[in-house]
Amino acid sequence: MNQYSLRELFKLGENVAASHLISCGYTVVCRNYRKPCGEIDLIVEKDQRLIFCEVKTRSSHSITDALASVSYTKQKRLTRTALEYINQFPIFANHQFQFDVLVVFYYRSTESFSVHHLENAFLPVLND
């Protein structure tokens, strides 16, 4: 059995999430987009939609706890970062936008992962 550091586990979770999205017909546009206002784990495209994805990898299997970590403050940072991305790449100006959360559970006993994809997990936070 592998013992992963948190950093390794999070990176594996992002890879699993990206593979899951690709298998569902999404195209990965960008990974780990960083700006001073925040970071977006995955940006994917499908059917004229640009989806900003937050990936939460957990070895404790509680969707409630994973979703609770996407706080209002985190949603504001993700929204600001998404706006930076859209402004930087106007090619996506005619796309619809949404924010998804992918919760990736790691099962140490079987060295396996499962993905729970929550589409339109939250609306953009445009005030404040």
VMD Tcl script that builds the backbone (N, CA, C; Angstrom):
set m [mol new atoms 384]
animate dup $m
set s [atomselect $m all]
$s set {name element resname resid chain x y z} {
  {N N MET 1 A 0.827 -1.190 0.000}
  {CA C MET 1 A 0.000 0.000 0.000}
  {C C MET 1 A 0.871 1.253 0.000}
  {N N ASN 2 A 0.497 2.209 -0.840}
  {CA C ASN 2 A 1.217 3.471 -0.901}
  {C C ASN 2 A 0.770 4.397 0.213}
  {N N GLN 3 A 1.712 5.133 0.745}
  {CA C GLN 3 A 1.406 6.186 1.701}
  {C C GLN 3 A 1.746 7.499 1.006}
  {N N TYR 4 A 0.737 8.273 0.653}
  {CA C TYR 4 A 0.940 9.516 -0.079}
  {C C TYR 4 A 0.995 10.697 0.880}
  {N N SER 5 A 1.830 11.665 0.533}
  {CA C SER 5 A 1.782 12.938 1.250}
  {C C SER 5 A 0.495 13.644 0.814}
  {N N LEU 6 A 0.089 14.648 1.574}
  {CA C LEU 6 A -1.116 15.385 1.197}
  {C C LEU 6 A -0.971 16.009 -0.191}
  {N N ARG 7 A 0.177 16.562 -0.455}
  {CA C ARG 7 A 0.427 17.184 -1.764}
  {C C ARG 7 A 0.289 16.154 -2.887}
  {N N GLU 8 A 0.869 14.969 -2.692}
  {CA C GLU 8 A 0.766 13.908 -3.703}
  {C C GLU 8 A -0.687 13.455 -3.875}
  {N N LEU 9 A -1.390 13.317 -2.760}
  {CA C LEU 9 A -2.783 12.881 -2.820}
  {C C LEU 9 A -3.642 13.908 -3.553}
  {N N PHE 10 A -3.428 15.184 -3.288}
  {CA C PHE 10 A -4.200 16.226 -3.967}
  {C C PHE 10 A -3.905 16.232 -5.464}
  {N N LYS 11 A -2.645 16.054 -5.822}
  {CA C LYS 11 A -2.270 16.015 -7.246}
  {C C LYS 11 A -2.901 14.800 -7.924}
  {N N LEU 12 A -2.848 13.635 -7.262}
  {CA C LEU 12 A -3.503 12.447 -7.806}
  {C C LEU 12 A -4.996 12.689 -7.973}
  {N N GLY 13 A -5.618 13.325 -6.990}
  {CA C GLY 13 A -7.048 13.626 -7.070}
  {C C GLY 13 A -7.377 14.513 -8.256}
  {N N GLU 14 A -6.550 15.523 -8.501}
  {CA C GLU 14 A -6.765 16.385 -9.669}
  {C C GLU 14 A -6.636 15.601 -10.961}
  {N N ASN 15 A -5.652 14.701 -11.015}
  {CA C ASN 15 A -5.478 13.867 -12.213}
  {C C ASN 15 A -6.679 12.958 -12.428}
  {N N VAL 16 A -7.188 12.362 -11.355}
  {CA C VAL 16 A -8.365 11.502 -11.442}
  {C C VAL 16 A -9.571 12.319 -11.909}
  {N N ALA 17 A -9.743 13.520 -11.343}
  {CA C ALA 17 A -10.863 14.387 -11.738}
  {C C ALA 17 A -10.756 14.766 -13.212}
  {N N ALA 18 A -9.560 15.128 -13.669}
  {CA C ALA 18 A -9.369 15.494 -15.072}
  {C C ALA 18 A -9.689 14.305 -15.982}
  {N N SER 19 A -9.219 13.122 -15.628}
  {CA C SER 19 A -9.510 11.922 -16.427}
  {C C SER 19 A -11.008 11.639 -16.475}
  {N N HIS 20 A -11.667 11.825 -15.339}
  {CA C HIS 20 A -13.119 11.621 -15.282}
  {C C HIS 20 A -13.834 12.584 -16.233}
  {N N LEU 21 A -13.452 13.859 -16.179}
  {CA C LEU 21 A -14.085 14.850 -17.043}
  {C C LEU 21 A -13.842 14.549 -18.518}
  {N N ILE 22 A -12.630 14.160 -18.858}
  {CA C ILE 22 A -12.308 13.808 -20.243}
  {C C ILE 22 A -13.165 12.634 -20.700}
  {N N SER 23 A -13.340 11.643 -19.833}
  {CA C SER 23 A -14.155 10.475 -20.187}
  {C C SER 23 A -15.632 10.841 -20.359}
  {N N CYS 24 A -16.035 11.974 -19.805}
  {CA C CYS 24 A -17.422 12.448 -19.943}
  {C C CYS 24 A -17.570 13.449 -21.088}
  {N N GLY 25 A -16.528 13.611 -21.893}
  {CA C GLY 25 A -16.617 14.457 -23.080}
  {C C GLY 25 A -16.168 15.890 -22.911}
  {N N TYR 26 A -15.604 16.239 -21.771}
  {CA C TYR 26 A -15.085 17.585 -21.549}
  {C C TYR 26 A -13.672 17.682 -22.132}
  {N N THR 27 A -13.286 18.890 -22.488}
  {CA C THR 27 A -11.922 19.172 -22.921}
  {C C THR 27 A -11.256 20.016 -21.842}
  {N N VAL 28 A -10.104 19.579 -21.378}
  {CA C VAL 28 A -9.371 20.355 -20.374}
  {C C VAL 28 A -8.702 21.525 -21.089}
  {N N VAL 29 A -9.035 22.727 -20.647}
  {CA C VAL 29 A -8.504 23.952 -21.235}
  {C C VAL 29 A -7.286 24.431 -20.453}
  {N N CYS 30 A -7.344 24.277 -19.125}
  {CA C CYS 30 A -6.269 24.780 -18.273}
  {C C CYS 30 A -6.286 24.038 -16.935}
  {N N ARG 31 A -5.107 23.847 -16.373}
  {CA C ARG 31 A -4.980 23.251 -15.036}
  {C C ARG 31 A -4.218 24.212 -14.147}
  {N N ASN 32 A -4.673 24.333 -12.909}
  {CA C ASN 32 A -4.005 25.145 -11.890}
  {C C ASN 32 A -3.743 26.578 -12.362}
  {N N TYR 33 A -4.806 27.248 -12.789}
  {CA C TYR 33 A -4.720 28.648 -13.190}
  {C C TYR 33 A -4.575 29.492 -11.931}
  {N N ARG 34 A -3.455 30.201 -11.822}
  {CA C ARG 34 A -3.156 30.976 -10.613}
  {C C ARG 34 A -3.059 32.457 -10.929}
  {N N LYS 35 A -3.691 33.229 -10.062}
  {CA C LYS 35 A -3.609 34.685 -10.079}
  {C C LYS 35 A -3.511 35.128 -8.624}
  {N N PRO 36 A -3.130 36.374 -8.359}
  {CA C PRO 36 A -3.051 36.819 -6.964}
  {C C PRO 36 A -4.364 36.642 -6.197}
  {N N CYS 37 A -5.491 36.700 -6.894}
  {CA C CYS 37 A -6.786 36.595 -6.208}
  {C C CYS 37 A -7.183 35.145 -5.923}
  {N N GLY 38 A -6.504 34.161 -6.517}
  {CA C GLY 38 A -6.844 32.770 -6.235}
  {C C GLY 38 A -6.353 31.807 -7.299}
  {N N GLU 39 A -6.815 30.563 -7.170}
  {CA C GLU 39 A -6.423 29.505 -8.093}
  {C C GLU 39 A -7.649 28.684 -8.468}
  {N N ILE 40 A -7.689 28.265 -9.725}
  {CA C ILE 40 A -8.737 27.351 -10.191}
  {C C ILE 40 A -8.045 26.053 -10.580}
  {N N ASP 41 A -8.512 24.952 -10.006}
  {CA C ASP 41 A -7.863 23.654 -10.220}
  {C C ASP 41 A -7.943 23.204 -11.670}
  {N N LEU 42 A -9.148 23.202 -12.232}
  {CA C LEU 42 A -9.348 22.757 -13.612}
  {C C LEU 42 A -10.329 23.691 -14.306}
  {N N ILE 43 A -10.025 24.015 -15.542}
  {CA C ILE 43 A -10.972 24.739 -16.387}
  {C C ILE 43 A -11.216 23.844 -17.590}
  {N N VAL 44 A -12.482 23.515 -17.810}
  {CA C VAL 44 A -12.838 22.598 -18.891}
  {C C VAL 44 A -13.912 23.240 -19.755}
  {N N GLU 45 A -14.064 22.670 -20.958}
  {CA C GLU 45 A -15.033 23.190 -21.919}
  {C C GLU 45 A -15.864 22.037 -22.469}
  {N N LYS 46 A -17.155 22.319 -22.674}
  {CA C LYS 46 A -18.041 21.351 -23.314}
  {C C LYS 46 A -19.301 22.088 -23.755}
  {N N ASP 47 A -19.693 21.878 -24.996}
  {CA C ASP 47 A -20.954 22.425 -25.512}
  {C C ASP 47 A -21.103 23.926 -25.280}
  {N N GLN 48 A -20.096 24.693 -25.657}
  {CA C GLN 48 A -20.111 26.151 -25.506}
  {C C GLN 48 A -20.247 26.597 -24.051}
  {N N ARG 49 A -19.818 25.736 -23.128}
  {CA C ARG 49 A -19.794 26.084 -21.703}
  {C C ARG 49 A -18.350 26.030 -21.234}
  {N N LEU 50 A -17.962 27.002 -20.458}
  {CA C LEU 50 A -16.654 27.012 -19.818}
  {C C LEU 50 A -16.906 26.759 -18.342}
  {N N ILE 51 A -16.323 25.686 -17.824}
  {CA C ILE 51 A -16.607 25.247 -16.462}
  {C C ILE 51 A -15.352 25.387 -15.616}
  {N N PHE 52 A -15.493 26.124 -14.514}
  {CA C PHE 52 A -14.414 26.321 -13.562}
  {C C PHE 52 A -14.617 25.307 -12.443}
  {N N CYS 53 A -13.643 24.416 -12.276}
  {CA C CYS 53 A -13.799 23.278 -11.370}
  {C C CYS 53 A -12.893 23.388 -10.149}
  {N N GLU 54 A -13.493 23.206 -9.005}
  {CA C GLU 54 A -12.762 23.084 -7.746}
  {C C GLU 54 A -12.726 21.598 -7.412}
  {N N VAL 55 A -11.532 21.067 -7.185}
  {CA C VAL 55 A -11.376 19.647 -6.872}
  {C C VAL 55 A -11.028 19.510 -5.392}
  {N N LYS 56 A -11.775 18.666 -4.708}
  {CA C LYS 56 A -11.528 18.362 -3.298}
  {C C LYS 56 A -11.243 16.872 -3.186}
  {N N THR 57 A -10.032 16.538 -2.779}
  {CA C THR 57 A -9.639 15.137 -2.621}
  {C C THR 57 A -9.621 14.813 -1.136}
  {N N ARG 58 A -10.255 13.720 -0.791}
  {CA C ARG 58 A -10.390 13.339 0.611}
  {C C ARG 58 A -10.170 11.848 0.800}
  {N N SER 59 A -9.557 11.513 1.942}
  {CA C SER 59 A -9.461 10.099 2.325}
  {C C SER 59 A -10.520 9.770 3.375}
  {N N SER 60 A -11.141 10.805 3.956}
  {CA C SER 60 A -12.338 10.592 4.782}
  {C C SER 60 A -13.518 10.854 3.852}
  {N N HIS 61 A -14.474 9.990 3.865}
  {CA C HIS 61 A -15.469 9.964 2.799}
  {C C HIS 61 A -16.770 10.669 3.180}
  {N N SER 62 A -16.678 11.978 3.298}
  {CA C SER 62 A -17.851 12.790 3.620}
  {C C SER 62 A -17.994 13.898 2.587}
  {N N ILE 63 A -19.016 13.780 1.761}
  {CA C ILE 63 A -19.270 14.833 0.775}
  {C C ILE 63 A -19.609 16.134 1.493}
  {N N THR 64 A -20.347 16.049 2.576}
  {CA C THR 64 A -20.734 17.242 3.334}
  {C C THR 64 A -19.499 18.015 3.788}
  {N N ASP 65 A -18.522 17.318 4.353}
  {CA C ASP 65 A -17.302 17.995 4.812}
  {C C ASP 65 A -16.525 18.587 3.638}
  {N N ALA 66 A -16.445 17.843 2.540}
  {CA C ALA 66 A -15.713 18.333 1.374}
  {C C ALA 66 A -16.372 19.596 0.816}
  {N N LEU 67 A -17.695 19.581 0.710}
  {CA C LEU 67 A -18.396 20.754 0.188}
  {C C LEU 67 A -18.329 21.939 1.141}
  {N N ALA 68 A -18.302 21.667 2.428}
  {CA C ALA 68 A -18.204 22.747 3.411}
  {C C ALA 68 A -16.897 23.520 3.258}
  {N N SER 69 A -15.879 22.877 2.703}
  {CA C SER 69 A -14.599 23.558 2.519}
  {C C SER 69 A -14.625 24.526 1.334}
  {N N VAL 70 A -15.704 24.516 0.557}
  {CA C VAL 70 A -15.869 25.492 -0.517}
  {C C VAL 70 A -16.770 26.605 0.046}
  {N N SER 71 A -16.180 27.364 0.932}
  {CA C SER 71 A -16.897 28.398 1.675}
  {C C SER 71 A -17.286 29.573 0.769}
  {N N TYR 72 A -18.074 30.464 1.322}
  {CA C TYR 72 A -18.462 31.678 0.608}
  {C C TYR 72 A -17.219 32.471 0.190}
  {N N THR 73 A -16.264 32.575 1.087}
  {CA C THR 73 A -15.014 33.281 0.776}
  {C C THR 73 A -14.281 32.603 -0.375}
  {N N LYS 74 A -14.221 31.281 -0.348}
  {CA C LYS 74 A -13.582 30.525 -1.429}
  {C C LYS 74 A -14.337 30.752 -2.737}
  {N N GLN 75 A -15.651 30.774 -2.690}
  {CA C GLN 75 A -16.459 31.015 -3.886}
  {C C GLN 75 A -16.177 32.405 -4.463}
  {N N LYS 76 A -16.009 33.404 -3.590}
  {CA C LYS 76 A -15.657 34.758 -4.054}
  {C C LYS 76 A -14.309 34.750 -4.763}
  {N N ARG 77 A -13.324 34.063 -4.179}
  {CA C ARG 77 A -11.984 33.987 -4.796}
  {C C ARG 77 A -12.061 33.275 -6.146}
  {N N LEU 78 A -12.810 32.185 -6.205}
  {CA C LEU 78 A -12.951 31.456 -7.465}
  {C C LEU 78 A -13.624 32.323 -8.530}
  {N N THR 79 A -14.639 33.080 -8.127}
  {CA C THR 79 A -15.326 33.961 -9.073}
  {C C THR 79 A -14.381 35.025 -9.606}
  {N N ARG 80 A -13.626 35.663 -8.710}
  {CA C ARG 80 A -12.669 36.691 -9.149}
  {C C ARG 80 A -11.625 36.105 -10.095}
  {N N THR 81 A -11.141 34.936 -9.762}
  {CA C THR 81 A -10.123 34.285 -10.600}
  {C C THR 81 A -10.711 33.908 -11.959}
  {N N ALA 82 A -11.948 33.431 -11.965}
  {CA C ALA 82 A -12.617 33.088 -13.224}
  {C C ALA 82 A -12.779 34.342 -14.097}
  {N N LEU 83 A -13.138 35.463 -13.497}
  {CA C LEU 83 A -13.262 36.713 -14.260}
  {C C LEU 83 A -11.922 37.129 -14.855}
  {N N GLU 84 A -10.850 36.933 -14.099}
  {CA C GLU 84 A -9.501 37.217 -14.626}
  {C C GLU 84 A -9.228 36.344 -15.859}
  {N N TYR 85 A -9.596 35.073 -15.754}
  {CA C TYR 85 A -9.364 34.148 -16.868}
  {C C TYR 85 A -10.157 34.581 -18.104}
  {N N ILE 86 A -11.429 34.901 -17.895}
  {CA C ILE 86 A -12.288 35.312 -19.013}
  {C C ILE 86 A -11.746 36.583 -19.654}
  {N N ASN 87 A -11.283 37.528 -18.843}
  {CA C ASN 87 A -10.707 38.767 -19.381}
  {C C ASN 87 A -9.399 38.505 -20.117}
  {N N GLN 88 A -8.637 37.548 -19.653}
  {CA C GLN 88 A -7.353 37.230 -20.288}
  {C C GLN 88 A -7.557 36.482 -21.608}
  {N N PHE 89 A -8.633 35.704 -21.701}
  {CA C PHE 89 A -8.891 34.886 -22.883}
  {C C PHE 89 A -10.285 35.191 -23.440}
  {N N PRO 90 A -10.422 36.312 -24.168}
  {CA C PRO 90 A -11.731 36.722 -24.672}
  {C C PRO 90 A -12.332 35.741 -25.684}
  {N N ILE 91 A -11.572 34.768 -26.128}
  {CA C ILE 91 A -12.104 33.743 -27.027}
  {C C ILE 91 A -13.301 33.019 -26.401}
  {N N PHE 92 A -13.380 33.052 -25.068}
  {CA C PHE 92 A -14.468 32.374 -24.358}
  {C C PHE 92 A -15.642 33.314 -24.025}
  {N N ALA 93 A -15.626 34.519 -24.555}
  {CA C ALA 93 A -16.635 35.522 -24.198}
  {C C ALA 93 A -18.059 35.078 -24.531}
  {N N ASN 94 A -18.228 34.263 -25.555}
  {CA C ASN 94 A -19.575 33.827 -25.938}
  {C C ASN 94 A -19.982 32.518 -25.279}
  {N N HIS 95 A -19.165 31.998 -24.407}
  {CA C HIS 95 A -19.490 30.763 -23.691}
  {C C HIS 95 A -20.379 31.060 -22.481}
  {N N GLN 96 A -21.139 30.067 -22.079}
  {CA C GLN 96 A -21.806 30.123 -20.785}
  {C C GLN 96 A -20.773 29.679 -19.752}
  {N N PHE 97 A -20.917 30.155 -18.537}
  {CA C PHE 97 A -19.955 29.829 -17.490}
  {C C PHE 97 A -20.657 29.146 -16.335}
  {N N GLN 98 A -19.943 28.257 -15.675}
  {CA C GLN 98 A -20.482 27.642 -14.467}
  {C C GLN 98 A -19.341 27.205 -13.568}
  {N N PHE 99 A -19.710 26.942 -12.309}
  {CA C PHE 99 A -18.753 26.497 -11.309}
  {C C PHE 99 A -19.170 25.117 -10.822}
  {N N ASP 100 A -18.286 24.152 -10.996}
  {CA C ASP 100 A -18.526 22.781 -10.552}
  {C C ASP 100 A -17.554 22.434 -9.438}
  {N N VAL 101 A -17.956 21.475 -8.622}
  {CA C VAL 101 A -17.068 20.926 -7.599}
  {C C VAL 101 A -16.975 19.433 -7.850}
  {N N LEU 102 A -15.752 18.928 -7.866}
  {CA C LEU 102 A -15.523 17.491 -7.981}
  {C C LEU 102 A -14.905 17.012 -6.672}
  {N N VAL 103 A -15.594 16.089 -6.033}
  {CA C VAL 103 A -15.091 15.498 -4.801}
  {C C VAL 103 A -14.515 14.139 -5.168}
  {N N VAL 104 A -13.230 13.968 -4.881}
  {CA C VAL 104 A -12.533 12.714 -5.192}
  {C C VAL 104 A -12.210 12.025 -3.878}
  {N N PHE 105 A -12.745 10.826 -3.718}
  {CA C PHE 105 A -12.460 10.038 -2.525}
  {C C PHE 105 A -11.374 9.028 -2.832}
  {N N TYR 106 A -10.419 8.950 -1.921}
  {CA C TYR 106 A -9.332 7.966 -2.022}
  {C C TYR 106 A -9.603 6.851 -1.018}
  {N N TYR 107 A -9.542 5.610 -1.514}
  {CA C TYR 107 A -9.747 4.431 -0.665}
  {C C TYR 107 A -8.403 3.729 -0.498}
  {N N ARG 108 A -7.800 3.940 0.653}
  {CA C ARG 108 A -6.467 3.422 0.922}
  {C C ARG 108 A -6.416 1.889 0.806}
  {N N SER 109 A -7.446 1.200 1.295}
  {CA C SER 109 A -7.428 -0.266 1.334}
  {C C SER 109 A -7.379 -0.892 -0.059}
  {N N THR 110 A -7.948 -0.205 -1.051}
  {CA C THR 110 A -7.966 -0.758 -2.412}
  {C C THR 110 A -7.143 0.068 -3.396}
  {N N GLU 111 A -6.505 1.145 -2.882}
  {CA C GLU 111 A -5.723 2.039 -3.748}
  {C C GLU 111 A -6.566 2.538 -4.915}
  {N N SER 112 A -7.821 2.890 -4.627}
  {CA C SER 112 A -8.710 3.330 -5.696}
  {C C SER 112 A -9.326 4.686 -5.351}
  {N N PHE 113 A -9.970 5.262 -6.351}
  {CA C PHE 113 A -10.592 6.570 -6.223}
  {C C PHE 113 A -12.022 6.505 -6.748}
  {N N SER 114 A -12.867 7.372 -6.236}
  {CA C SER 114 A -14.184 7.578 -6.836}
  {C C SER 114 A -14.390 9.082 -6.974}
  {N N VAL 115 A -15.174 9.466 -7.987}
  {CA C VAL 115 A -15.388 10.882 -8.276}
  {C C VAL 115 A -16.878 11.195 -8.178}
  {N N HIS 116 A -17.185 12.269 -7.470}
  {CA C HIS 116 A -18.547 12.780 -7.388}
  {C C HIS 116 A -18.520 14.181 -7.991}
  {N N HIS 117 A -19.188 14.331 -9.130}
  {CA C HIS 117 A -19.171 15.587 -9.887}
  {C C HIS 117 A -20.464 16.345 -9.606}
  {N N LEU 118 A -20.343 17.490 -8.970}
  {CA C LEU 118 A -21.501 18.333 -8.667}
  {C C LEU 118 A -21.501 19.515 -9.632}
  {N N GLU 119 A -22.360 19.425 -10.632}
  {CA C GLU 119 A -22.445 20.477 -11.641}
  {C C GLU 119 A -23.200 21.682 -11.086}
  {N N ASN 120 A -22.791 22.879 -11.544}
  {CA C ASN 120 A -23.412 24.118 -11.062}
  {C C ASN 120 A -23.496 24.131 -9.545}
  {N N ALA 121 A -22.385 23.830 -8.904}
  {CA C ALA 121 A -22.350 23.696 -7.449}
  {C C ALA 121 A -22.659 25.008 -6.738}
  {N N PHE 122 A -22.295 26.131 -7.357}
  {CA C PHE 122 A -22.626 27.431 -6.783}
  {C C PHE 122 A -22.662 28.481 -7.891}
  {N N LEU 123 A -23.363 29.563 -7.605}
  {CA C LEU 123 A -23.430 30.687 -8.526}
  {C C LEU 123 A -22.246 31.615 -8.281}
  {N N PRO 124 A -21.847 32.375 -9.293}
  {CA C PRO 124 A -20.749 33.319 -9.071}
  {C C PRO 124 A -21.102 34.322 -7.985}
  {N N VAL 125 A -20.117 34.682 -7.196}
  {CA C VAL 125 A -20.288 35.686 -6.144}
  {C C VAL 125 A -19.731 36.994 -6.697}
  {N N LEU 126 A -20.624 37.874 -7.123}
  {CA C LEU 126 A -20.212 39.087 -7.834}
  {C C LEU 126 A -20.212 40.341 -6.976}
  {N N ASN 127 A -20.776 40.283 -5.787}
  {CA C ASN 127 A -20.790 41.464 -4.938}
  {C C ASN 127 A -19.652 41.379 -3.916}
  {N N ASP 128 A -19.520 42.399 -3.136}
  {CA C ASP 128 A -18.479 42.531 -2.093}
  {C C ASP 128 A -17.255 43.154 -2.704}
}
mol reanalyze $m
mol bondsrecalc $m
mol representation Tube
mol addrep $m
